[in-house]
Amino acid sequence: MIRNSISLQNQNSNDSDVLGVFEAVNSEFFQSLRSSQQTSSPFLVSSGGTTSRAAADKHWVLDLRKNYQNISFDLKKKHVEIEAGVTMGKLCSFLEKHKRSFPIGLSGNTGMGYILTGGISPLSRSKGLAIDQLIEIKGFWGNGKEFHLLRPNTKNELTNEWKALCGAAIFLGIITQVKLKTQPLRPLLSWTANLSFSQLSECINQAESWPNSLSLQWIFGDDIFAHAIGEIKNTGDESVLIKLLEKLPFSRNRIINKFNNIKSLPNLNFGNNNNYSNSNHSEVLGLLGPAWQEKNQQVLKILKELINKRPNKSCYIASQQLGGLTHLNDLDTSFIHRDAIWKPWINGAWEANNPAKRKRTLEWMTECWNNLEFICPGVHLAQIHPHLEWHKKELSSAFEDWLPNLEELKAIHDPRNIMPPLK
Ligand SMILES: Cc1cc2nc3c(=O)[nH]c(=O)nc-3n(C[C@H](O)[C@H](O)[C@H](O)COP(=O)(O)OP(=O)(O)OC[C@H]3O[C@@H](n4cnc5c(N)ncnc54)[C@H](O)[C@@H]3O)c2cc1C
């Protein structure tokens, strides 16, 4: 153990009273876990430290940020190798020097967890998910055995282990290093605006028939803010994309801009008028489902009702768009909802250290989930909640029929359940 406090981006994790922090994963580390009375469940891994399970009261934490910072680039194959403490923003800055890019998500602050949990980028509709870029994975299974797996060349060579690591790795082992494909660095078009409720409905409608090079993300709380992002492959592309963006309705603050790197795009938030507070704690639940199409009005009406009764001003519902190459399925992965078009996520916030308000917010989140389940039957486990009642349900909605196979693999590779539970 190195120290007994930790500073993390996620407020719940940051405020937690941990048992101790390790900073390296090696045989000594596993020996300490084995000899500890308190190990089996209370142990968490932190890479980017952006989730509520990066640290928690009375848990040991393995913080990979300091000692796992290496990045290297293969000039010939254009592959990049990163260790687990590298943030997605740092990855993109590094690749920019080689005129390459990686489909990171809506924030450069996230870490390895972004890749390991699937990784839905605003560019995923044309590039696939982050797990689709994986070429090699190195780490330690929960039983302490070191592994180094290579991407299979064909479906016939696919093993359950590779499939499991692509989307469910965080339940089975500690990932220390990955090798990834990279993409050419191309300029991006960004459209941001504030919308009325009916304009959001229209934007979603239009986005559902967009080409794969364009995606829509939006956030609905006190206000509605949307962000469309498109990749410019050539000059012809640019005018087509601009025409589509100019067709989108908006109420105010419309800005169409060009950026040369995904990490420089504006954040998806409410601008200067947000009600975010550092004294809040929060949980996030990610859902997955098909296009809304003729159900558009019905879903939006439900959303409006849910937002109107949110228990805290910082609660919101947001969404990002998938589809196109996100469906890419040349090799099976543990991201089974390949046909999803929208990933709405529910952000539930409450005043820190107020159990009654926490309970109320978690009830609101459950209500949101129940009311949206008909249109979003899947779950994206970008954030896991083994500490909440709904963990069993989130696991079965995320992995469905593949879950028993994951449980079998866990019994082999993590028999003491030191990694987060699959039950
Ligand atoms: C501002 C913001 C924007 C986001 N945008 C997107 C987006 O566009 N698309 C998207 O898909 N997701 C997005 N996310 C979700 C985010 O990618 C996931 O929550 C992800 O799990 C965060 O990873 P982390 O390393 O930053 O966090 P951490 O809290 O460090 O880790 C998250 C989980 O992964 C496990 N874990 C982390 N590293 C390892 C490792 N090396 N080995 C084993 N287990 C590990 C931890 O146990 C933890 O449960 C966003 C999150 C934030 C905060």
The ligand as an SDF file (V2000), in Angstrom:
LIG
                    3D

 53 58  0  0  0  0  0  0  0  0999 V2000
  -17.3460   13.6850  -19.0980 C   0  0  0  0  0  0  0  0  0  0  0  0
  -17.5690   12.2540  -19.5360 C   0  0  0  0  0  0  0  0  0  0  0  0
  -17.8680   11.9870  -20.8680 C   0  0  0  0  0  0  0  0  0  0  0  0
  -18.0510   10.6540  -21.2940 C   0  0  0  0  0  0  0  0  0  0  0  0
  -18.3220   10.4040  -22.6100 N   0  0  0  0  0  0  0  0  0  0  0  0
  -18.4190    9.1190  -23.0330 C   0  0  0  0  0  0  0  0  0  0  0  0
  -18.6220    8.8190  -24.4000 C   0  0  0  0  0  0  0  0  0  0  0  0
  -18.7130    9.6990  -25.2470 O   0  0  0  0  0  0  0  0  0  0  0  0
  -18.7020    7.5230  -24.7600 N   0  0  0  0  0  0  0  0  0  0  0  0
  -18.5980    6.4950  -23.8540 C   0  0  0  0  0  0  0  0  0  0  0  0
  -18.6500    5.3310  -24.2530 O   0  0  0  0  0  0  0  0  0  0  0  0
  -18.4400    6.7490  -22.5390 N   0  0  0  0  0  0  0  0  0  0  0  0
  -18.3410    8.0300  -22.1300 C   0  0  0  0  0  0  0  0  0  0  0  0
  -18.1610    8.3010  -20.7970 N   0  0  0  0  0  0  0  0  0  0  0  0
  -18.1880    7.1850  -19.8650 C   0  0  0  0  0  0  0  0  0  0  0  0
  -16.7700    6.6790  -19.5800 C   0  0  0  0  0  0  0  0  0  0  0  0
  -16.0950    6.3400  -20.7670 O   0  0  0  0  0  0  0  0  0  0  0  0
  -16.8650    5.4340  -18.7090 C   0  0  0  0  0  0  0  0  0  0  0  0
  -17.5260    5.7480  -17.5210 O   0  0  0  0  0  0  0  0  0  0  0  0
  -15.5220    4.8270  -18.4040 C   0  0  0  0  0  0  0  0  0  0  0  0
  -15.7070    3.6240  -17.6860 O   0  0  0  0  0  0  0  0  0  0  0  0
  -14.6330    5.7570  -17.6170 C   0  0  0  0  0  0  0  0  0  0  0  0
  -13.3670    5.2180  -17.5050 O   0  0  0  0  0  0  0  0  0  0  0  0
  -12.2680    5.8880  -16.5730 P   0  0  0  0  0  0  0  0  0  0  0  0
  -11.0130    5.1170  -16.7290 O   0  0  0  0  0  0  0  0  0  0  0  0
  -12.2430    7.3520  -16.8590 O   0  0  0  0  0  0  0  0  0  0  0  0
  -12.9020    5.7450  -15.1380 O   0  0  0  0  0  0  0  0  0  0  0  0
  -12.5830    4.8400  -13.8550 P   0  0  0  0  0  0  0  0  0  0  0  0
  -13.5740    5.2880  -12.8400 O   0  0  0  0  0  0  0  0  0  0  0  0
  -11.1470    4.8900  -13.4980 O   0  0  0  0  0  0  0  0  0  0  0  0
  -12.9320    3.3810  -14.3450 O   0  0  0  0  0  0  0  0  0  0  0  0
  -14.2250    3.0040  -14.7040 C   0  0  0  0  0  0  0  0  0  0  0  0
  -14.4390    1.5210  -14.4140 C   0  0  0  0  0  0  0  0  0  0  0  0
  -13.5660    0.7120  -15.1660 O   0  0  0  0  0  0  0  0  0  0  0  0
  -12.7770   -0.1400  -14.3420 C   0  0  0  0  0  0  0  0  0  0  0  0
  -11.4130   -0.0020  -14.8300 N   0  0  0  0  0  0  0  0  0  0  0  0
  -10.8020    1.1450  -15.1660 C   0  0  0  0  0  0  0  0  0  0  0  0
   -9.5640    0.9010  -15.6100 N   0  0  0  0  0  0  0  0  0  0  0  0
   -9.3830   -0.4190  -15.5530 C   0  0  0  0  0  0  0  0  0  0  0  0
   -8.2940   -1.2650  -15.8860 C   0  0  0  0  0  0  0  0  0  0  0  0
   -7.1540   -0.7630  -16.3500 N   0  0  0  0  0  0  0  0  0  0  0  0
   -8.4230   -2.5980  -15.6970 N   0  0  0  0  0  0  0  0  0  0  0  0
   -9.6000   -3.1060  -15.2150 C   0  0  0  0  0  0  0  0  0  0  0  0
  -10.6440   -2.3480  -14.8800 N   0  0  0  0  0  0  0  0  0  0  0  0
  -10.5490   -1.0180  -15.0410 C   0  0  0  0  0  0  0  0  0  0  0  0
  -12.9440    0.3730  -12.9180 C   0  0  0  0  0  0  0  0  0  0  0  0
  -13.1080   -0.6620  -11.9990 O   0  0  0  0  0  0  0  0  0  0  0  0
  -14.2110    1.1920  -12.9730 C   0  0  0  0  0  0  0  0  0  0  0  0
  -15.3120    0.4540  -12.5570 O   0  0  0  0  0  0  0  0  0  0  0  0
  -17.9700    9.6030  -20.3510 C   0  0  0  0  0  0  0  0  0  0  0  0
  -17.6950    9.8820  -19.0010 C   0  0  0  0  0  0  0  0  0  0  0  0
  -17.4760   11.2040  -18.5980 C   0  0  0  0  0  0  0  0  0  0  0  0
  -17.1650   11.4740  -17.1600 C   0  0  0  0  0  0  0  0  0  0  0  0
  1  2  1  0
  2  3  1  0
  2 52  2  0
  3  4  2  0
  4  5  1  0
  4 50  1  0
  5  6  2  0
  6  7  1  0
  6 13  1  0
  7  8  2  0
  7  9  1  0
  9 10  1  0
 10 11  2  0
 10 12  1  0
 12 13  2  0
 13 14  1  0
 14 15  1  0
 14 50  1  0
 15 16  1  0
 16 17  1  0
 16 18  1  0
 18 19  1  0
 18 20  1  0
 20 21  1  0
 20 22  1  0
 22 23  1  0
 23 24  1  0
 24 25  2  0
 24 26  1  0
 24 27  1  0
 27 28  1  0
 28 29  2  0
 28 30  1  0
 28 31  1  0
 31 32  1  0
 32 33  1  0
 33 34  1  0
 33 48  1  0
 34 35  1  0
 35 36  1  0
 35 46  1  0
 36 37  1  0
 36 45  1  0
 37 38  2  0
 38 39  1  0
 39 40  1  0
 39 45  2  0
 40 41  1  0
 40 42  2  0
 42 43  1  0
 43 44  2  0
 44 45  1  0
 46 47  1  0
 46 48  1  0
 48 49  1  0
 50 51  2  0
 51 52  1  0
 52 53  1  0
M  END
$$$$
